Amino acid sequence: MIELTAVSRHFGGMHAVDNLDLKVARGQIFGLIGPNGSGKSTTLDLISGMLPLTSGQIHFCRQDISRLALHKRVGCGLARTFQNIRLFGPLTVWQNLRVAHNAAAGRAKTHQQMMQALALAGLAHKKDELAANLSFAEQRQLELARALATRPQLLLLDEPAAGMDAAEIAALRQRMMALRQSGVTILLVEHVMELVMGVSDRIAVLNFGRKIAEGTPSEIQADPQVREAYLGAHLIANLP
Ligand SMILES: Nc1ncnc2c1ncn2[C@@H]1O[C@H](COP(=O)(O)OP(=O)(O)OP(=O)(O)O)[C@@H](O)[C@H]1O
């Protein structure tokens, strides 16, 4: 589905992403974890086209998209949500979706597809509510619906569980599993370990922009290097 080959992004002397190889198969939920500043969001920026690569290649659905403009990547079936919520508060839920529809250059062609995106995000009952009146978790659901309105094949989620309580995280997990069931591939950046470990088919771990491990959730939890770099503190804080 998507393959990164020797991908790097440098900011001056800072190697935010350093020679990264990553392969996500169709239909997987793939977790990307690592300490703060390890290059996770930058990786999503490189895949979605918000940042140009310093070097390397990205192939998506057997096409080299390394230098493709952002809107063309959306047209190919890539969508993302952001760590910081980016909604239009004075607009309704539905109007926020319509903005995504326009931005996606017609990918979300019908009313029915937009309703479907809302339903998948668990927000159909709030269609006419102003975005500003939504709870924090609902605002994140609207972000998700907006990404889904472009009918993505690959969905990039940047810390979707941040600020959510346990019940909201459980609902998010169910939603992600339903999306996988419907054929959407997901690349998940997340610090909430109970979600990443519970929902991912595979996980890669970044540290200082480099991949230090990749495997199933149980392989990752058992990896001594990962525990040292990152998991120790997070496992204790987040796992049931
Ligand atoms: N536009 C930029 N200019 C300079 N440095 C940047 C820029 N964007 C990111 N960086 C640096 O690149 C490194 C990787 O940042 P990135 O945001 O990708 O990490 P992250 O793993 O997503 O962190 P977090 O978990 O805190 O979100 C950090 O050291 C960051 O300061």
The ligand as a Tripos MOL2 file, in Angstrom:
@<TRIPOS>MOLECULE
LIG
   31    33     1     0     0
SMALL
NO_CHARGES

@<TRIPOS>ATOM
      1 N1          9.8090   22.9110   10.9070 N.pl3     1 LIG1
      2 C1         10.7940   22.4760   11.7030 C.ar      1 LIG1
      3 N2         11.9510   23.1650   11.8290 N.ar      1 LIG1
      4 C2         12.9570   22.7220   12.6150 C.ar      1 LIG1
      5 N3         12.9060   21.5820   13.3360 N.ar      1 LIG1
      6 C3         11.7780   20.8560   13.2480 C.ar      1 LIG1
      7 C4         10.6680   21.2490   12.4460 C.ar      1 LIG1
      8 N4          9.6850   20.3230   12.5810 N.ar      1 LIG1
      9 C5         10.1620   19.3860   13.4300 C.ar      1 LIG1
     10 N5         11.4130   19.7110   13.8350 N.ar      1 LIG1
     11 C6         12.2430   18.9280   14.7460 C.3       1 LIG1
     12 O1         12.3250   17.6170   14.2460 O.3       1 LIG1
     13 C7         12.2920   16.6730   15.3060 C.3       1 LIG1
     14 C8         11.1570   15.7000   15.0960 C.3       1 LIG1
     15 O2          9.9100   16.3430   15.3480 O.3       1 LIG1
     16 P1          8.5030   15.6200   15.2120 P.3       1 LIG1
     17 O3          7.4530   16.6610   15.4710 O.co2     1 LIG1
     18 O4          8.4210   14.8860   13.9340 O.co2     1 LIG1
     19 O5          8.5540   14.5880   16.4260 O.3       1 LIG1
     20 P2          7.3920   13.6820   17.0250 P.3       1 LIG1
     21 O6          7.9650   12.3160   17.1590 O.co2     1 LIG1
     22 O7          6.1640   13.8170   16.2190 O.co2     1 LIG1
     23 O8          7.2040   14.3160   18.4730 O.3       1 LIG1
     24 P3          5.8920   14.4030   19.4210 P.3       1 LIG1
     25 O9          5.6520   13.0270   19.9360 O.co2     1 LIG1
     26 O10         6.3230   15.3460   20.4950 O.co2     1 LIG1
     27 O11         4.7620   14.9230   18.5720 O.co2     1 LIG1
     28 C9         12.1700   17.4750   16.6030 C.3       1 LIG1
     29 O12        13.4420   17.6280   17.1740 O.3       1 LIG1
     30 C10        11.6250   18.7990   16.1380 C.3       1 LIG1
     31 O13        12.0330   19.8380   16.9850 O.3       1 LIG1
@<TRIPOS>BOND
     1     1     2 1
     2     2     3 ar
     3     2     7 ar
     4     3     4 ar
     5     4     5 ar
     6     5     6 ar
     7     6     7 ar
     8     6    10 ar
     9     7     8 ar
    10     8     9 ar
    11     9    10 ar
    12    10    11 1
    13    11    12 1
    14    11    30 1
    15    12    13 1
    16    13    14 1
    17    13    28 1
    18    14    15 1
    19    15    16 1
    20    16    17 2
    21    16    18 1
    22    16    19 1
    23    19    20 1
    24    20    21 2
    25    20    22 1
    26    20    23 1
    27    23    24 1
    28    24    25 2
    29    24    26 1
    30    24    27 1
    31    28    29 1
    32    28    30 1
    33    30    31 1
@<TRIPOS>SUBSTRUCTURE
     1 LIG1         1 GROUP 0 **** ****
